[in-house]
Amino acid sequence: MPEADTTVPGDTGPVGRSILRALLVPAAAGLALRLAALVQLLATPFGGVLVVDHAYYLDWARAIAGGAIVGGDVFEMDPGYAYLLALLVRLAGESLVPMRLLSVAAGTATIVVVGFVAWHTFELGAAMRRRVAQGAAWLCALCPVLVYYDVQVSKTGFAILGLAALVLVAQRARADPRPWGAAAVGFLLALVTVFRANALVLSPLVAAQVAARLPLRTAAARLLLLVAGAAPVFGLALAHNVLAGGQFVLLTSEGGEVFYLGTLREGHGEYLRLPFVRPHPWKEHEDFRAEARRRTGIDLDRAASSRFWWREGWAQVKSDPAGWMGLVGRRAWLLVHAFEIPDNQSLPFLSAHVGVLAWLKPFGAYLLFPLGLAGLVFLRRGEVRAFPAAMGALYLGVFLLFFVNGRFRSPVVPLFAVYAAGGVALALQAARSVYERRVLGPYLGVLALALVVVNLPREIDHGREEATQLHNHGIAWRTAGRRVLAEDLLARAAAHDAEVEHSLAYALVVAEGGRVGAAIDLVRSQLGRHPGHPRATELVIELLALGGRVDEARSMLDSARAVLAPETVRRLEGVLSRPPQWLEK
């Protein structure tokens, strides 16, 4: 085995610059792929509008850019990206193209950062380290999961870059005698946390990396610097929450709701849409508070509501501990499964419309995750560092308590690339040495097992998922005033999936186009399949009023009072008491 190259404590000097030059090739290729994917995305109906959380963050950024730097209450969602986006809105306006280009830039930077992480993780001979660094960078450049997030207007790409940068800076700080290194680690830890709050759980591991195996006084000084570096970022978040909501909340108030969702067996470890929650970020937290108010009879603020849902979640766990452990096991599997569980957007859906994503599928999680897991076999060797693996495991471990989707686990994907590249390089080296071939057995065994586990078949309703994506984008285009495009997308959504909400949204757009009778027929067909459905009943009454059939609408309202909420009945009575102009909802 070649001796480790110990001449470069950091990433400066001739060797560091040599590695940087070697990483520029995969970075340039990754940039070209991301720009090509962006061009293809913008040519589809799915690149010109934002949906769900992405739209929420843009609305939030607009408010900040307009002067609402301190909001009206404590943060409900991670605030970092909203303020970054607000700065971009002030500088470049509200066009989505600069926002997507900023994400592309972050993704390209991730490729270089991951190369340096690999360089520090595998302390081998200089030539071998260079190959491992390049291999990890190429895997990130070609990974469709990363390309997918790097063309979104989303905090996810920045969380991916942030975690990789945090690992790198912490790796360097351990060998760097200069005091500012620990402060830089603390600042970056806090910065990553305001983009993805669960990163706070990494604090003990980061502290250990910075201070372990040092004299007590030196370790204490480094820990103080770590805290000092983090204090400005956390201090600003805390100050905002005190000023805006009068509550001592360090970051956000949504933890209890997410935990409760993760305790429900019906969700099978994934997001579960609850009957009392509207699936929109503008409404879901409000709905959780309303339900907490209904259950307790107390008007709870955001922090108190979160604590209530924590208690409700633990009550679920205590009532069925065996079921809870089953959910934990399933979530552990989902975290390493090849399928990218959709949330705001869907990688499988966009891959059908963005050719670059489809072309890169062979470089996806199907192979990357097994190679990364197999590469962990070499952790027992002294020249392979475990810190990136420990950071990834701890980061993913948080989601064993909550629920799983693709964007939650995405920041760990580059760390899989690090151990995948290093594992392949060490396995090839071992194959050429008679004395080291014994390590090939464990490596190949873990690789074979991981290939099976990561690619185990699971039930996926692609039709429903496609309908959801079409529905969300149709609603977004309707809001943007593109009714014809919205009608086309919503018609396709209704054809893909028989869920009532798809047909009702389609009916609304049809009515807006002046075909009220056709819209009434659409909604009544849903009532035929789902008699007494409250939302369909409410909508058909409004449409009848809009079409001038007020007597028929009143008759239907009288017969439907039992299935409609009292406040809905009162609102519809108001609609029927005056000449209808347009739907109020």
N, C-alpha and C positions, 0 to 999 in steps of 0.2 A: 504493500500500500504506500503510495507517495506520501511524504510528510506534509502536514498542513502548512499552508502559507501563512505565516504569522507576521509578515512584514507590514501589513496594512491594517491598523486598528480601526479605521473608519472607511469612508468612501472618497477620501481625498488622496492626492498624490498620483503618481504615474499609473499605478495599478488600478486605482479607482476610476481614473479617467479612461483607462483602457476598457474597463467593464462598461462604463457609460456608453462608449462608442459602440461596443458590441451589442448593447441593448437598443440602440437607435434603429437598427434594421427591423426587429420585430415591432417596435413602437410605430415606425412609419407604416409597416404593413397593417397593423391594427388600426391606425388612424384612417388609412385608405378604405379598409373594410367598413368602418363605422360611418364614414362619410357616404360611401355607396349605399349602405343600409338606410341612412337618413334620407338620401335623395329618393330612394324607392318608397320609403314610408310616406314622405310628403306628397307623393303622386297618388296615394290611396285616400279614401275618405277617413282614414284613421290617424292621419298625421296633422290635420288642420284644426282639431279641437281637443280639449282635455276632458277627461271623465273622472268621476268619483274623487278620490283623494287628490289626484293631480289638479283637478279644477278647484278643489277646496284650497290647496296651497296657493294657486294663482290668485284667487279671490282675496286670500289673507295677505298676500304680497301687495296687491293693489291697495288694500287698506293701509298697510304700513307705509307704502310709497306716498300715499295721500296725506300722511301726517299722523296716523294712528299708531305711533311707535309703541305706546302702551295701550294694550287692548282693554276690553271691558271686564275681563275676569281672568282667572289663572289659566295658564296654558292647558289645553286639552290634548294637543298633539305636539310632537317634537318641533320646537320653534326654529332651529337653526336654518333649515332650508327656506323657510318663509322670509327670513330677513335677508338671506343671500339673494333670493329671487326679487325681493323688493329693491335691492340695490341695482340689480340688472334692469328692472323696469324703469327706474329713474334714469339710468344711463342710456338704455337702448330702446325704450318703449315696450309695448305689450306684444310685439310680434313673437310667435313661438319659436321662430328659427334661431335667434340668438340664444334662447334658453336651451334649445336642444344642442346647439353647438357648444355651449358651456359644459353640458353633460358629456359630449364627445371628448372635449379636452380633458375632463376629469378621468374618463375611461382610458385615454391614451397615457396619462400620467400614471395610472395604476399599473400599466404594463411595465414601465421602467421601475417603479417602486418595488414591485413583486420580484423583478430580477435581482435587485439589491438584497431583498429579504432572503432569497435563495442563496445568494453569495455568502451571507452571514450565517445561514443555517447549516450549510455543508462546508465545514472547514477542512477541505481536501487540498490537493495540489492545485496550483494556480490554474493550470489548463483545465482540470476537471471542474473546478468551481466555475470557471467561465462558461463551460458547456452547460452546467446545471442552471446557471443564471439565465442563459439564453433559452434553454428549454422551457423553464418556467414562464419566461416572458412570451415565448411563442404560444404556449398553451393558453395564456390569458388573451393574447391577440386574436386567437382563432376560436375562443370559446363562445358559442352562440348565446349562452346565458348572459355573459357579460356584455356582448354587443347589443343584445336586446335591451338591457337596462341603460346602456350608454347612449341611446337615442331617445330616451324618455325625458319629459319634464318632470323629474322625480328626485326625491332625496336619496333614493336607493344607490345610484351611482356614486354619490358623494360619501355615503356610508361605507361602500366598498373601498373607495380610495382611502378614507379615513382610517379604517381598521388596518389596512396594509401599511399605511404610513406610521400608525401607532406602533405596530410590531417592529418596524424598521428602526424607528427612533429609540424605542426601548432596548432593542438589541445593541445599538451603538452606545447608548448611555451607560450600559454596564461596563464597557471597556474604556469609556471616556473619562479621564480624571477631572475635566472641567466642570464646575458646579452648574453651569447653565443647562447642561444636558438633562438633569433631573427636572428642572423647571420646564423645559421644552416638552418633556414627556407628560407632565401634569397638564400643561396647557392643551396639548393635543388630545389627551384623554377626555378632558372636559368638552373640547370642540366636537369630538366624535359623539359624545353622549348627547349633545343638544341636537344632533342629527338622528340619533337612534338611542333612545333613553336606556334600553337594556344593556348598552355597553358599560353602564356604571358598575355592573357586576364584575367587570374586569379589573377594578381598582386594586384588590388585594394581590392579584397575580402581577400586575404592573409594578406595584410597590415592592414586591419580593424580587422582581427582576432588577430593579434599580438599586436595592439596598442589601440584598443577600450576600453573605460571605465577606462582609466588610467589617472593619473595626466598629465598635458600637457608636463612637462619636461621629465617625464618617457616615455611617448608615443613618443615624438620626438627622444629620445635616441634610443628607440627600432627601429623606422623607419630608422634611420641612420645605425644601425647595420644590418637591413634587406638589405639595399642597399649595404652596404659594403660586405655582404656575397655573393650577386649576382654579384658584380662588376667583380671579376676575370673571371668568366665563360663568361659573356657577353663581357667583355673586350677582351678576346681571340678571340671570334667570330668576333667582330668588327675589331680588328687588322688584322685578316686574310683577311677580305673583302677589307680593305684599301690596304694592301700589294699586294694581288692577283689581285684585279680589280680596285683599285684606287677609290672606291666608299664607302661612309659612309652608309653601309647597316648593321643593327644590327644583323640580322640572315640570312634570305634567300630572294631571289628575285622572288619567284613563286606566291606570293599572288594574284596579279592581274589576272593571268591566271585562277586560281582556282575560283576566284570570277566571272569572265566572264562566265565560264562554268555553274556556278550555276544560272545565270540569264536567261538561254535559256529554253524556255518552252518545247522544244522538248525533253529535258532530263528528264522531270517529276521528278525533284529533285534528280536525280542520275547522275553518270558520263555519258557524251555524247561524243561519238567519232566524232570529227569534220573532214570534208573532207580534210582540209589542215594539219592535225596533224597525224603523224605516232604514233600508240599506243605503243611506247616504251620509257622508261625514258631517254635513250641515245639520243633520237631524238625529243621528243615532245616539250621541251622548245626551242630548236633550231628552230623548225617549227613555234612556236608562234612568235618568233622574226622575222622570215622571213616574216610571214604574216603581222606583224606590220610594217615592212619595206616596204612591198608592198602597204599597205594602206596609209602610211604617206610619202613615198618617202625619208625617213631619215633612216640612219643606226643607230639603237638604241642599246645601251648596255643593259645588263640584267635588271638593276634597272629601266631604262627609259622604257623598254618594259613592265615591270610589271605595271608601272604607266599608260601606254597607255591602257592596258587591264582593269585596274580599271575604267578608263574613259569610255571605251566601255561598260563595264558592267553597270555602272550607267546610261548610255544613254539607254540601254535596259530597265532598271527599269522605267525610266521616260516616256518612250514611251508606256508602258503598266503596270501601277501601279496595276491594278486589277489582271492581270495575275501574277505579281510578288507576290502579297499577297497570291494568290492561291498556288504558288510554296512553299512559306514559310509554309503554312498550311500543305501541303503534306509532306514537309521535317520533320515537327514536328511529324507527324504520323510515318514516316519511322524510325525516331530515336528511337522509342519505339516499333517498330514492331518486331515480333518474328523472321522473316526471316533475316539471316545474309547476307547482300548484298555482293556478291563476288567482289574481286578486283584482287590482285595478285594470290591469291589462293581462293578456294571455300570450305567452310565447308560442304555443302550438297554433293559436289563431293567427297571430301576425306572421308566422312562418309561411302560411299559405298565401300571404299577400306581399311579403318582402323576401325577394329571392335570395339575398345574402344570408338571411337566417336559415333558410332551407338548405343552402349549399354547405353551411358550416355544421349541420346536424351531426356528422360523424365525429366532430371534435367536442361534443357536448358531454353532459354528465354521465351518459351511458358508459363511457370509457374513462373520463377524467376522475370521477369519484372512486371507482375501483383501483385505479392506478395510485391515487393519493392515499387510500387506505392501505394498500400493499406497501407503499413507501415507508409507512410507519414502522415496519419490521426493522428497519435499519436504525431506529432510535437507540437501540442498545449499544451502538458503536459510539465511542467517545467523541468522534469528529462530527456527529450529527446532533444538532441542537433541538431540544424538545419544546422550546418556548413558543414558537408559532403554533405547534400542534396543541399545546395546552391552552393558548388563547382561543383557538378555534373551538376546542371541545367545551370550554367554559361558556363561550358566547352561544354555542348551539344548545348547551345544557339548559339555559334559561327557558327555552321554548318547550322543554319537557313539561313545564308547569302551565303553559298557555295553549296556544294552538299553532299550527304550522301552515305557512304558505311560502311560495318561492322567494318573495322579496325579503322575508325575515331571515332566511338562511344565506342569502346571496353574498353578504360580506365575507363569508368563509370560503367561497369558491376559489379565490386566488391562493389561499393557503393549501387547498387540495392540489393546486397546480405546483406549488413549491415541492411538496413531498412526492408528487407524481414524477416530476422531472428528476429529482434526486434519486428516487428509487430506481427508475429505469437506468440511469447512469451507473449506479452502484451494482445493479444486477448484471449489466453488460460487462462491467469490469470483473465481477466475480466469475462470470462464465469463462473468462479468458485465463483464470488462475486456478490451478489444480487445488491449491490450499484453501481457496475461498468458496468453492462451489457448494459447500455445505449450506451456505445461506440462501441458495437458490430455492431449496425445498420449501422453507417457510414463506419466502416471498411469493413463489408461484402458488402455494396453497392458499394464502390470504387473498391473492389476486383472483383465483378461481372462485373462492367463496364470495368475495365482494361482487364479482360480476353477476353471480346468481341473485344475491340479496338486493343489490341496487336496481336490477332489472326485473325483479319479480312482477308478474302481471298484477294489475290492480284495476278495479272497475272505474272507468272514466266515461262520463256522459258527454261526449264531444258535441253532440247536437245541442244540448242545453247550454254548454259553455259558449258555443258560437252564437247562440241566440242572445245570451247575456251581453256579449261584446257588441253585437249589432244593435241591441236595445239601448245600451248606454251611449253609444256614439250617435244613434238616431235622436235621442233626447238632447244631446249636446248640440247637434246641428239644428234642431228645432229652436233651441234657445238662441242660437246664433242667427236665426232668421232664414235658414236654408231649408224651407219647408219641403220642397220636392225631394231633395236628397234625404231628408229625415224620413219622409214617407217611404221611400225605397228601402232604407235600412230597417225601419220598423216592420214593414211588410215581410222582409226576409226573416226577421226575428220571430214574428208570429208563425211563419211557415215552418221554422226549425223546431219550435218548442210550443207546446199547447198551454204553457203557463198563462194564467189569466192576465197578468200585468202586461205581457207583451201585446196581447190583442187590444187591451184598453188603451195603451199608449198609441198604437196604430190607429185606433178609432178616433182619438183626439186629433191627430194630424189630418186624417181624412175629413173630419168635420171642419177643421180650419181651412181646408181647401174648398169649402162650400158644399160638400156632399154629405149633408147632415143625415139624410135618409139612409145612405150606405153605412154611415157610422153607427146609427141606431141598430141596423141589422147586424152589424159586427158584434156589438155589445150584447144584443139579445141572443145571439148564437152562443155566447159564453154563458149567459144565464141559463140557457137550455142545458148546457153541460154541468153548470155549477149553480143549481137553483138557490136563490137567496144570498148569493155572494154580495156582501155589503158594498164593496167598491164598485162593482159592475151595476148594482141596483142604483146607487147614487148617480153614477155617470149617465145611465140611460134616462133617468128623470131629468137631468140637466139638458141632455140632448133633445129630449122631447120638448122642453120649454124653449130651447133655442130654435127648434123647427116650427114654433108656433102652435104646437099641440099641447096647450097648457092644461086643458081638461083631462086629457089622457095622462099627463104627468101627475096631476093632483090625485087622480084615481090610483095610480101606481104607488104614490107616496103613502096614501092612506092604507093600502094593503101591505106596505113594506115597513111600517113603523116598528114592528117587532124585531126586525133584523138590523135596523140602523141605530146608531148611537143617538142619544137625545140632542146633542149639539149639532149633529148632522141633520137631523129632522128640522131643527130650528133654522139652520142655514138654508135648507132647501125651501122651507116655507117662505123665507125672505126672497129667494130667487123667483118663486112663483107669484109673489105679490106685486111684482113690477115687470114691465116689458123687458124680456131677456135681451141682453147685448152680447155677452159672450160668457163662456164658462168662468166661474170664479175660482176654479181649482185647476 
